[in-house]
């Protein structure tokens, strides 16, 4: 029997173009016995249902992946989320990770930075450098990326409300390194809607927040075409207690809102949609997670094609980063967390992720030690090089159970998106508390299952042991806050404060009209205006959101 015409067409078009651009890592993929492993397993009989729902990788509806050869061409980006203490201290950790084989950086910012306060603000007291790195100004960003060439590293920044400011700092650091802006690669999370329901690091009300986001979309389309302008995040929704279906539904509903906001702002769909990215949680139910990723990819493709009339393949693709599930990590028997993370990372790879962070075993107790971070990174490397799952594209496709789960998650997520739209859309559903109630109810049910021992968490509600020794923990030096505040004081004393004053006044005027904010934010950053000063100007114009 010859190949199906659609299969031949895929080979001649998407596959051939991909192989030309990204040759596969090996001439032959084989098992230990030397038997060749097929690039793509397909059923003997390809019918219309298969083509409509499963299809081929790199072709609509992208159920099997966004690239024709997936990991045979190149592995996912191996990121390790890191950042603590000062910029100098975090820089040392980043260079260590790069030396150990990390292929992309993922920046964690401290809480004051996330909500737009400088380290010397009263609201920052006791929080400086604790859950991420403290960034007050361009000077800190310069230290953060000292001896890290931005033309060779892809950087993801987990920052939302003040994302435009941190992006501006990153761009200016690149300029100072001599890196052309259009060569910068990375992602800013820039996803404010999930902050209102699942995380809480918001500053401004929804409407001006959406303006900031669409302004970055437009500016980046023109100046940083290789930078992902948003990472629409289901991760924190899942961490707050949602189910897999809710994670997909609420994340894609947020995505719909961002796309519509950009269109309403006059942006061309195919100019910005290709730089949208997503961020999902990888939890411990391995097969459900694999199906979740496949369902999300297919549902988004259909939304973009049918609802928004996206015609370019790049505008229909859901590309995503994954992080293993922080909420599953336990303080008891922490070595069990290594096993949990391995299973979760495997689900992300089997589900076709483009980028992956693996949590460290000790994160339920403290910031991870270097040894723990190395083990987390080695987990990804073992999956990549030893497991065999990267030799074939979407190896679980066609499993009756996987396909049934994929269909169910897509259907239920689609129905939930419909309910949100009937409620008036995401912003209305947030203001009404609909989304928050859904997540809270799911979190409560999950906790009840654990307490009733209907759900076993190894080492927590079963298989407990007496633990005598405590593992080594990483603690942030209490002097960090003092040092950061002192550095900030020195910066304000030596910079051109008249230039700062003019830049901030210009930003304020811009915020009161409809001009794009990014050029004014960049000018303020270059003058060494601080993050807190810039955000305060915007607070005065936009107001603050009170949830």
Secondary structure as a PSIPRED ss2 file (coil, helix, strand):
# PSIPRED VFORMAT (PSIPRED V4.0)

   1 X C   1.000  0.000  0.000
   2 X C   1.000  0.000  0.000
   3 X C   1.000  0.000  0.000
   4 X C   1.000  0.000  0.000
   5 X H   0.000  1.000  0.000
   6 X H   0.000  1.000  0.000
   7 X H   0.000  1.000  0.000
   8 X H   0.000  1.000  0.000
   9 X H   0.000  1.000  0.000
  10 X H   0.000  1.000  0.000
  11 X H   0.000  1.000  0.000
  12 X H   0.000  1.000  0.000
  13 X H   0.000  1.000  0.000
  14 X H   0.000  1.000  0.000
  15 X H   0.000  1.000  0.000
  16 X H   0.000  1.000  0.000
  17 X H   0.000  1.000  0.000
  18 X H   0.000  1.000  0.000
  19 X H   0.000  1.000  0.000
  20 X H   0.000  1.000  0.000
  21 X H   0.000  1.000  0.000
  22 X C   1.000  0.000  0.000
  23 X C   1.000  0.000  0.000
  24 X C   1.000  0.000  0.000
  25 X C   1.000  0.000  0.000
  26 X C   1.000  0.000  0.000
  27 X C   1.000  0.000  0.000
  28 X C   1.000  0.000  0.000
  29 X C   1.000  0.000  0.000
  30 X E   0.000  0.000  1.000
  31 X C   1.000  0.000  0.000
  32 X C   1.000  0.000  0.000
  33 X C   1.000  0.000  0.000
  34 X C   1.000  0.000  0.000
  35 X C   1.000  0.000  0.000
  36 X E   0.000  0.000  1.000
  37 X C   1.000  0.000  0.000
  38 X C   1.000  0.000  0.000
  39 X C   1.000  0.000  0.000
  40 X C   1.000  0.000  0.000
  41 X C   1.000  0.000  0.000
  42 X C   1.000  0.000  0.000
  43 X C   1.000  0.000  0.000
  44 X C   1.000  0.000  0.000
  45 X C   1.000  0.000  0.000
  46 X C   1.000  0.000  0.000
  47 X C   1.000  0.000  0.000
  48 X H   0.000  1.000  0.000
  49 X H   0.000  1.000  0.000
  50 X H   0.000  1.000  0.000
  51 X H   0.000  1.000  0.000
  52 X H   0.000  1.000  0.000
  53 X H   0.000  1.000  0.000
  54 X C   1.000  0.000  0.000
  55 X C   1.000  0.000  0.000
  56 X C   1.000  0.000  0.000
  57 X C   1.000  0.000  0.000
  58 X C   1.000  0.000  0.000
  59 X C   1.000  0.000  0.000
  60 X C   1.000  0.000  0.000
  61 X C   1.000  0.000  0.000
  62 X C   1.000  0.000  0.000
  63 X C   1.000  0.000  0.000
  64 X C   1.000  0.000  0.000
  65 X C   1.000  0.000  0.000
  66 X C   1.000  0.000  0.000
  67 X C   1.000  0.000  0.000
  68 X C   1.000  0.000  0.000
  69 X C   1.000  0.000  0.000
  70 X H   0.000  1.000  0.000
  71 X H   0.000  1.000  0.000
  72 X H   0.000  1.000  0.000
  73 X C   1.000  0.000  0.000
  74 X C   1.000  0.000  0.000
  75 X C   1.000  0.000  0.000
  76 X C   1.000  0.000  0.000
  77 X E   0.000  0.000  1.000
  78 X E   0.000  0.000  1.000
  79 X E   0.000  0.000  1.000
  80 X E   0.000  0.000  1.000
  81 X E   0.000  0.000  1.000
  82 X E   0.000  0.000  1.000
  83 X C   1.000  0.000  0.000
  84 X C   1.000  0.000  0.000
  85 X C   1.000  0.000  0.000
  86 X C   1.000  0.000  0.000
  87 X H   0.000  1.000  0.000
  88 X H   0.000  1.000  0.000
  89 X H   0.000  1.000  0.000
  90 X H   0.000  1.000  0.000
  91 X H   0.000  1.000  0.000
  92 X H   0.000  1.000  0.000
  93 X H   0.000  1.000  0.000
  94 X H   0.000  1.000  0.000
  95 X H   0.000  1.000  0.000
  96 X H   0.000  1.000  0.000
  97 X H   0.000  1.000  0.000
  98 X H   0.000  1.000  0.000
  99 X H   0.000  1.000  0.000
 100 X C   1.000  0.000  0.000
 101 X C   1.000  0.000  0.000
 102 X C   1.000  0.000  0.000
 103 X C   1.000  0.000  0.000
 104 X E   0.000  0.000  1.000
 105 X E   0.000  0.000  1.000
 106 X E   0.000  0.000  1.000
 107 X E   0.000  0.000  1.000
 108 X E   0.000  0.000  1.000
 109 X E   0.000  0.000  1.000
 110 X C   1.000  0.000  0.000
 111 X H   0.000  1.000  0.000
 112 X H   0.000  1.000  0.000
 113 X H   0.000  1.000  0.000
 114 X H   0.000  1.000  0.000
 115 X C   1.000  0.000  0.000
 116 X C   1.000  0.000  0.000
 117 X C   1.000  0.000  0.000
 118 X C   1.000  0.000  0.000
 119 X C   1.000  0.000  0.000
 120 X C   1.000  0.000  0.000
 121 X C   1.000  0.000  0.000
 122 X H   0.000  1.000  0.000
 123 X H   0.000  1.000  0.000
 124 X H   0.000  1.000  0.000
 125 X C   1.000  0.000  0.000
 126 X C   1.000  0.000  0.000
 127 X C   1.000  0.000  0.000
 128 X C   1.000  0.000  0.000
 129 X C   1.000  0.000  0.000
 130 X C   1.000  0.000  0.000
 131 X C   1.000  0.000  0.000
 132 X C   1.000  0.000  0.000
 133 X E   0.000  0.000  1.000
 134 X C   1.000  0.000  0.000
 135 X C   1.000  0.000  0.000
 136 X C   1.000  0.000  0.000
 137 X C   1.000  0.000  0.000
 138 X H   0.000  1.000  0.000
 139 X H   0.000  1.000  0.000
 140 X H   0.000  1.000  0.000
 141 X H   0.000  1.000  0.000
 142 X H   0.000  1.000  0.000
 143 X H   0.000  1.000  0.000
 144 X H   0.000  1.000  0.000
 145 X C   1.000  0.000  0.000
 146 X C   1.000  0.000  0.000
 147 X C   1.000  0.000  0.000
 148 X C   1.000  0.000  0.000
 149 X C   1.000  0.000  0.000
 150 X C   1.000  0.000  0.000
 151 X C   1.000  0.000  0.000
 152 X C   1.000  0.000  0.000
 153 X C   1.000  0.000  0.000
 154 X E   0.000  0.000  1.000
 155 X E   0.000  0.000  1.000
 156 X E   0.000  0.000  1.000
 157 X E   0.000  0.000  1.000
 158 X E   0.000  0.000  1.000
 159 X C   1.000  0.000  0.000
 160 X C   1.000  0.000  0.000
 161 X C   1.000  0.000  0.000
 162 X C   1.000  0.000  0.000
 163 X H   0.000  1.000  0.000
 164 X H   0.000  1.000  0.000
 165 X H   0.000  1.000  0.000
 166 X H   0.000  1.000  0.000
 167 X H   0.000  1.000  0.000
 168 X H   0.000  1.000  0.000
 169 X H   0.000  1.000  0.000
 170 X H   0.000  1.000  0.000
 171 X H   0.000  1.000  0.000
 172 X H   0.000  1.000  0.000
 173 X H   0.000  1.000  0.000
 174 X H   0.000  1.000  0.000
 175 X H   0.000  1.000  0.000
 176 X H   0.000  1.000  0.000
 177 X H   0.000  1.000  0.000
 178 X C   1.000  0.000  0.000
 179 X C   1.000  0.000  0.000
 180 X C   1.000  0.000  0.000
 181 X H   0.000  1.000  0.000
 182 X H   0.000  1.000  0.000
 183 X H   0.000  1.000  0.000
 184 X C   1.000  0.000  0.000
 185 X C   1.000  0.000  0.000
 186 X E   0.000  0.000  1.000
 187 X E   0.000  0.000  1.000
 188 X E   0.000  0.000  1.000
 189 X C   1.000  0.000  0.000
 190 X C   1.000  0.000  0.000
 191 X C   1.000  0.000  0.000
 192 X C   1.000  0.000  0.000
 193 X H   0.000  1.000  0.000
 194 X H   0.000  1.000  0.000
 195 X H   0.000  1.000  0.000
 196 X H   0.000  1.000  0.000
 197 X H   0.000  1.000  0.000
 198 X H   0.000  1.000  0.000
 199 X H   0.000  1.000  0.000
 200 X C   1.000  0.000  0.000
 201 X C   1.000  0.000  0.000
 202 X C   1.000  0.000  0.000
 203 X C   1.000  0.000  0.000
 204 X C   1.000  0.000  0.000
 205 X C   1.000  0.000  0.000
 206 X H   0.000  1.000  0.000
 207 X H   0.000  1.000  0.000
 208 X H   0.000  1.000  0.000
 209 X H   0.000  1.000  0.000
 210 X H   0.000  1.000  0.000
 211 X H   0.000  1.000  0.000
 212 X H   0.000  1.000  0.000
 213 X H   0.000  1.000  0.000
 214 X H   0.000  1.000  0.000
 215 X H   0.000  1.000  0.000
 216 X H   0.000  1.000  0.000
 217 X H   0.000  1.000  0.000
 218 X H   0.000  1.000  0.000
 219 X H   0.000  1.000  0.000
 220 X H   0.000  1.000  0.000
 221 X H   0.000  1.000  0.000
 222 X H   0.000  1.000  0.000
 223 X H   0.000  1.000  0.000
 224 X C   1.000  0.000  0.000
 225 X C   1.000  0.000  0.000
 226 X C   1.000  0.000  0.000
 227 X E   0.000  0.000  1.000
 228 X E   0.000  0.000  1.000
 229 X C   1.000  0.000  0.000
 230 X E   0.000  0.000  1.000
 231 X E   0.000  0.000  1.000
 232 X E   0.000  0.000  1.000
 233 X E   0.000  0.000  1.000
 234 X C   1.000  0.000  0.000
 235 X H   0.000  1.000  0.000
 236 X H   0.000  1.000  0.000
 237 X H   0.000  1.000  0.000
 238 X H   0.000  1.000  0.000
 239 X H   0.000  1.000  0.000
 240 X C   1.000  0.000  0.000
 241 X C   1.000  0.000  0.000
 242 X C   1.000  0.000  0.000
 243 X C   1.000  0.000  0.000
 244 X H   0.000  1.000  0.000
 245 X H   0.000  1.000  0.000
 246 X H   0.000  1.000  0.000
 247 X H   0.000  1.000  0.000
 248 X H   0.000  1.000  0.000
 249 X H   0.000  1.000  0.000
 250 X H   0.000  1.000  0.000
 251 X H   0.000  1.000  0.000
 252 X H   0.000  1.000  0.000
 253 X H   0.000  1.000  0.000
 254 X H   0.000  1.000  0.000
 255 X H   0.000  1.000  0.000
 256 X H   0.000  1.000  0.000
 257 X H   0.000  1.000  0.000
 258 X H   0.000  1.000  0.000
 259 X H   0.000  1.000  0.000
 260 X H   0.000  1.000  0.000
 261 X H   0.000  1.000  0.000
 262 X H   0.000  1.000  0.000
 263 X H   0.000  1.000  0.000
 264 X H   0.000  1.000  0.000
 265 X C   1.000  0.000  0.000
 266 X C   1.000  0.000  0.000
 267 X C   1.000  0.000  0.000
 268 X C   1.000  0.000  0.000
 269 X H   0.000  1.000  0.000
 270 X H   0.000  1.000  0.000
 271 X H   0.000  1.000  0.000
 272 X H   0.000  1.000  0.000
 273 X H   0.000  1.000  0.000
 274 X H   0.000  1.000  0.000
 275 X H   0.000  1.000  0.000
 276 X E   0.000  0.000  1.000
 277 X E   0.000  0.000  1.000
 278 X E   0.000  0.000  1.000
 279 X E   0.000  0.000  1.000
 280 X E   0.000  0.000  1.000
 281 X E   0.000  0.000  1.000
 282 X E   0.000  0.000  1.000
 283 X C   1.000  0.000  0.000
 284 X C   1.000  0.000  0.000
 285 X C   1.000  0.000  0.000
 286 X H   0.000  1.000  0.000
 287 X H   0.000  1.000  0.000
 288 X H   0.000  1.000  0.000
 289 X H   0.000  1.000  0.000
 290 X H   0.000  1.000  0.000
 291 X H   0.000  1.000  0.000
 292 X H   0.000  1.000  0.000
 293 X H   0.000  1.000  0.000
 294 X H   0.000  1.000  0.000
 295 X H   0.000  1.000  0.000
 296 X H   0.000  1.000  0.000
 297 X H   0.000  1.000  0.000
 298 X H   0.000  1.000  0.000
 299 X H   0.000  1.000  0.000
 300 X H   0.000  1.000  0.000
 301 X H   0.000  1.000  0.000
 302 X H   0.000  1.000  0.000
 303 X H   0.000  1.000  0.000
 304 X H   0.000  1.000  0.000
 305 X H   0.000  1.000  0.000
 306 X H   0.000  1.000  0.000
 307 X H   0.000  1.000  0.000
 308 X C   1.000  0.000  0.000
 309 X C   1.000  0.000  0.000
 310 X C   1.000  0.000  0.000
 311 X C   1.000  0.000  0.000
 312 X C   1.000  0.000  0.000
 313 X H   0.000  1.000  0.000
 314 X H   0.000  1.000  0.000
 315 X H   0.000  1.000  0.000
 316 X H   0.000  1.000  0.000
 317 X C   1.000  0.000  0.000
 318 X C   1.000  0.000  0.000
 319 X C   1.000  0.000  0.000
 320 X E   0.000  0.000  1.000
 321 X E   0.000  0.000  1.000
 322 X E   0.000  0.000  1.000
 323 X E   0.000  0.000  1.000
 324 X E   0.000  0.000  1.000
 325 X C   1.000  0.000  0.000
 326 X H   0.000  1.000  0.000
 327 X H   0.000  1.000  0.000
 328 X H   0.000  1.000  0.000
 329 X C   1.000  0.000  0.000
 330 X C   1.000  0.000  0.000
 331 X C   1.000  0.000  0.000
 332 X C   1.000  0.000  0.000
 333 X C   1.000  0.000  0.000
 334 X C   1.000  0.000  0.000
 335 X C   1.000  0.000  0.000
 336 X H   0.000  1.000  0.000
 337 X H   0.000  1.000  0.000
 338 X H   0.000  1.000  0.000
 339 X H   0.000  1.000  0.000
 340 X H   0.000  1.000  0.000
 341 X H   0.000  1.000  0.000
 342 X H   0.000  1.000  0.000
 343 X H   0.000  1.000  0.000
 344 X H   0.000  1.000  0.000
 345 X H   0.000  1.000  0.000
 346 X H   0.000  1.000  0.000
 347 X H   0.000  1.000  0.000
 348 X H   0.000  1.000  0.000
 349 X H   0.000  1.000  0.000
 350 X H   0.000  1.000  0.000
 351 X C   1.000  0.000  0.000
 352 X C   1.000  0.000  0.000
 353 X C   1.000  0.000  0.000
 354 X C   1.000  0.000  0.000
 355 X E   0.000  0.000  1.000
 356 X E   0.000  0.000  1.000
 357 X E   0.000  0.000  1.000
 358 X C   1.000  0.000  0.000
 359 X C   1.000  0.000  0.000
 360 X C   1.000  0.000  0.000
 361 X C   1.000  0.000  0.000
 362 X C   1.000  0.000  0.000
 363 X C   1.000  0.000  0.000
 364 X C   1.000  0.000  0.000
 365 X C   1.000  0.000  0.000
 366 X C   1.000  0.000  0.000
 367 X E   0.000  0.000  1.000
 368 X C   1.000  0.000  0.000
 369 X C   1.000  0.000  0.000
 370 X H   0.000  1.000  0.000
 371 X H   0.000  1.000  0.000
 372 X H   0.000  1.000  0.000
 373 X H   0.000  1.000  0.000
 374 X H   0.000  1.000  0.000
 375 X H   0.000  1.000  0.000
 376 X H   0.000  1.000  0.000
 377 X H   0.000  1.000  0.000
 378 X H   0.000  1.000  0.000
 379 X H   0.000  1.000  0.000
 380 X H   0.000  1.000  0.000
 381 X H   0.000  1.000  0.000
 382 X H   0.000  1.000  0.000
 383 X H   0.000  1.000  0.000
 384 X H   0.000  1.000  0.000
 385 X H   0.000  1.000  0.000
 386 X H   0.000  1.000  0.000
 387 X C   1.000  0.000  0.000
 388 X C   1.000  0.000  0.000
 389 X C   1.000  0.000  0.000
 390 X C   1.000  0.000  0.000
 391 X C   1.000  0.000  0.000
 392 X C   1.000  0.000  0.000
 393 X C   1.000  0.000  0.000
 394 X C   1.000  0.000  0.000
 395 X C   1.000  0.000  0.000
 396 X C   1.000  0.000  0.000
 397 X C   1.000  0.000  0.000
 398 X C   1.000  0.000  0.000
 399 X C   1.000  0.000  0.000
 400 X H   0.000  1.000  0.000
 401 X H   0.000  1.000  0.000
 402 X H   0.000  1.000  0.000
 403 X H   0.000  1.000  0.000
 404 X H   0.000  1.000  0.000
 405 X H   0.000  1.000  0.000
 406 X H   0.000  1.000  0.000
 407 X H   0.000  1.000  0.000
 408 X H   0.000  1.000  0.000
 409 X H   0.000  1.000  0.000
 410 X H   0.000  1.000  0.000
 411 X H   0.000  1.000  0.000
 412 X H   0.000  1.000  0.000
 413 X H   0.000  1.000  0.000
 414 X H   0.000  1.000  0.000
 415 X H   0.000  1.000  0.000
 416 X H   0.000  1.000  0.000
 417 X H   0.000  1.000  0.000
 418 X H   0.000  1.000  0.000
 419 X H   0.000  1.000  0.000
 420 X H   0.000  1.000  0.000
 421 X H   0.000  1.000  0.000
 422 X H   0.000  1.000  0.000
 423 X C   1.000  0.000  0.000
 424 X C   1.000  0.000  0.000
 425 X C   1.000  0.000  0.000
 426 X H   0.000  1.000  0.000
 427 X H   0.000  1.000  0.000
 428 X H   0.000  1.000  0.000
 429 X H   0.000  1.000  0.000
 430 X H   0.000  1.000  0.000
 431 X H   0.000  1.000  0.000
 432 X H   0.000  1.000  0.000
 433 X C   1.000  0.000  0.000
 434 X H   0.000  1.000  0.000
 435 X H   0.000  1.000  0.000
 436 X H   0.000  1.000  0.000
 437 X H   0.000  1.000  0.000
 438 X H   0.000  1.000  0.000
 439 X H   0.000  1.000  0.000
 440 X H   0.000  1.000  0.000
 441 X H   0.000  1.000  0.000
 442 X H   0.000  1.000  0.000
 443 X H   0.000  1.000  0.000
 444 X H   0.000  1.000  0.000
 445 X H   0.000  1.000  0.000
 446 X H   0.000  1.000  0.000
 447 X H   0.000  1.000  0.000
 448 X H   0.000  1.000  0.000
 449 X H   0.000  1.000  0.000
 450 X H   0.000  1.000  0.000
 451 X H   0.000  1.000  0.000
 452 X C   1.000  0.000  0.000
 453 X C   1.000  0.000  0.000
 454 X C   1.000  0.000  0.000
 455 X C   1.000  0.000  0.000
 456 X C   1.000  0.000  0.000
 457 X C   1.000  0.000  0.000
 458 X E   0.000  0.000  1.000
 459 X C   1.000  0.000  0.000
 460 X C   1.000  0.000  0.000
 461 X C   1.000  0.000  0.000
 462 X E   0.000  0.000  1.000
 463 X C   1.000  0.000  0.000
 464 X C   1.000  0.000  0.000
 465 X C   1.000  0.000  0.000
 466 X C   1.000  0.000  0.000
 467 X C   1.000  0.000  0.000
 468 X C   1.000  0.000  0.000
 469 X C   1.000  0.000  0.000
 470 X C   1.000  0.000  0.000
 471 X C   1.000  0.000  0.000
 472 X C   1.000  0.000  0.000
 473 X C   1.000  0.000  0.000
 474 X E   0.000  0.000  1.000
 475 X C   1.000  0.000  0.000
 476 X C   1.000  0.000  0.000
 477 X C   1.000  0.000  0.000
 478 X C   1.000  0.000  0.000
 479 X H   0.000  1.000  0.000
 480 X H   0.000  1.000  0.000
 481 X H   0.000  1.000  0.000
 482 X H   0.000  1.000  0.000
 483 X H   0.000  1.000  0.000
 484 X H   0.000  1.000  0.000
 485 X H   0.000  1.000  0.000
 486 X H   0.000  1.000  0.000
 487 X H   0.000  1.000  0.000
 488 X H   0.000  1.000  0.000
 489 X H   0.000  1.000  0.000
 490 X H   0.000  1.000  0.000
 491 X H   0.000  1.000  0.000
 492 X H   0.000  1.000  0.000
 493 X H   0.000  1.000  0.000
 494 X H   0.000  1.000  0.000
 495 X C   1.000  0.000  0.000
 496 X C   1.000  0.000  0.000
 497 X H   0.000  1.000  0.000
 498 X H   0.000  1.000  0.000
 499 X H   0.000  1.000  0.000
 500 X H   0.000  1.000  0.000
 501 X H   0.000  1.000  0.000
 502 X H   0.000  1.000  0.000
 503 X H   0.000  1.000  0.000
 504 X H   0.000  1.000  0.000
 505 X H   0.000  1.000  0.000
 506 X H   0.000  1.000  0.000
 507 X H   0.000  1.000  0.000
 508 X H   0.000  1.000  0.000
 509 X H   0.000  1.000  0.000
 510 X H   0.000  1.000  0.000
 511 X H   0.000  1.000  0.000
 512 X C   1.000  0.000  0.000
 513 X C   1.000  0.000  0.000
 514 X C   1.000  0.000  0.000
 515 X C   1.000  0.000  0.000
 516 X C   1.000  0.000  0.000
 517 X C   1.000  0.000  0.000
 518 X H   0.000  1.000  0.000
 519 X H   0.000  1.000  0.000
 520 X H   0.000  1.000  0.000
 521 X H   0.000  1.000  0.000
 522 X H   0.000  1.000  0.000
 523 X H   0.000  1.000  0.000
 524 X H   0.000  1.000  0.000
 525 X H   0.000  1.000  0.000
 526 X H   0.000  1.000  0.000
 527 X C   1.000  0.000  0.000
 528 X C   1.000  0.000  0.000
 529 X C   1.000  0.000  0.000
 530 X C   1.000  0.000  0.000
 531 X H   0.000  1.000  0.000
 532 X H   0.000  1.000  0.000
 533 X H   0.000  1.000  0.000
 534 X H   0.000  1.000  0.000
 535 X H   0.000  1.000  0.000
 536 X H   0.000  1.000  0.000
 537 X H   0.000  1.000  0.000
 538 X H   0.000  1.000  0.000
 539 X H   0.000  1.000  0.000
 540 X H   0.000  1.000  0.000
 541 X H   0.000  1.000  0.000
 542 X H   0.000  1.000  0.000
 543 X C   1.000  0.000  0.000
 544 X C   1.000  0.000  0.000
 545 X C   1.000  0.000  0.000
 546 X C   1.000  0.000  0.000
 547 X C   1.000  0.000  0.000
